[in-house]
């Protein structure tokens, strides 16, 4: 009986550890225009705008992007990632970032409340 209890406790601890390892944090990513932005053109006319939109669409489908918004001249997305390094890797794969249309800032989002 003691062996069964020990095995069950071990399984519970392992499962809890595995869930924590899979947990992902939230990060705010701010997009602002960079040197590659042509000020004479609208967003949809910019080089790499379509590729940028396609990349963000892919992240939404993968449920990596939690939400997005724009304010003033800044775009913002909230993404899920294991850590800040992974968050920067995710945004670094955006063709608009790679081709200097936008630059990003990444911030850890310390959630303290969730409204359901």
N, C-alpha and C positions, 0 to 999 in steps of 0.2 A: 504494500500500500504506500509506503514512504517513497518507493521508487516511482510509482505512478504520479504522486503529488510533485515530486522533484521534476519529472519529465514535463508535466503540465506547466509548472512554473517556468521552466526553461523555455518552453514553447511560447508562453505569454511574453516573456522578456524579449525573446528573439523577434516576435511579431511586432512588438512595440518599437524595438530598435529599427527594424526594417521600415516601418511606417515613418519614423522620424527621418530616416535616411532619404526617403522619397519625398518628404515635405519640401515645398518650394516656397520661397519668400516672394514678396512683392517689391517691385522696383518702379519708380517713376522715371520715364525717359522723356526729356525735353528736346524737341527738334527746333533748331533755328537755322535760318538760311546761312549758307557758307559762300566761299569765293566762286563756286561754280554756278551760282544762281544768276540768271539773266534778268535784270530788273525791268527790261522792256517787255517781258512775257508773263502771262498768267501761269499758274501752277501747271495746268494740263498741257501747256506748251513747252514746259521745261524738259530738257534732255534728262532722261532717267526717271521722269515723273511716273510713267506707266509701270516701269519696273519696280519702283518704290511701292506703288499701290498694290501691285501683284504680291510683293513680298509681305506687306502688312496683311493682306487677305489670307495668305498662307498661314501666317502666325495666328490669325483669328480662328481659322479652321482647326488648327492644332490646339486651340484654347490656351495659347501662350499669352496672347493679349487679353487682358481682362476688360479694358475699356480704353477709349481714346477721346480726345477733345482738342479743340483749338481755342486759343485766346490771344488777342492781339496778333503779333507776328510769330507766335510760338505754337507748335503742335505738341501734344502730350499724349503718351500712351502709358498704361500701367501694364506691366508684364509680370509673369511668374518665371522665376529662375532659381536654381539651387543656391547661387551666391552672386555677388557683384561681378565676378569674373565672367560667369556664364551670361549674365545680363549684358555685359559689354560685348561678348562674343556674338550674341543674338543680334544686337543692334549693328555691330560691325559687318554683318553679312548683308545688310541692306544696300542694294546697288546705289542708292542716292547718297549714302554715307561714303561708300567706297569711291565714288566719283565726285565727291566734294560739293554736291548740291546742298546737302544739309550737314550740320554738325550736331552732335548730341551731348547731353549731360545726363548721367545716370545717378539716381539717388535711391538709397534703401528707403522703403516705405514702412514705417513702424505703425502697423494697424493697432488701434486700441479699442475700436468699436466696429461692429458690423450690424447693419440694419437689414433685417430679413423681410 
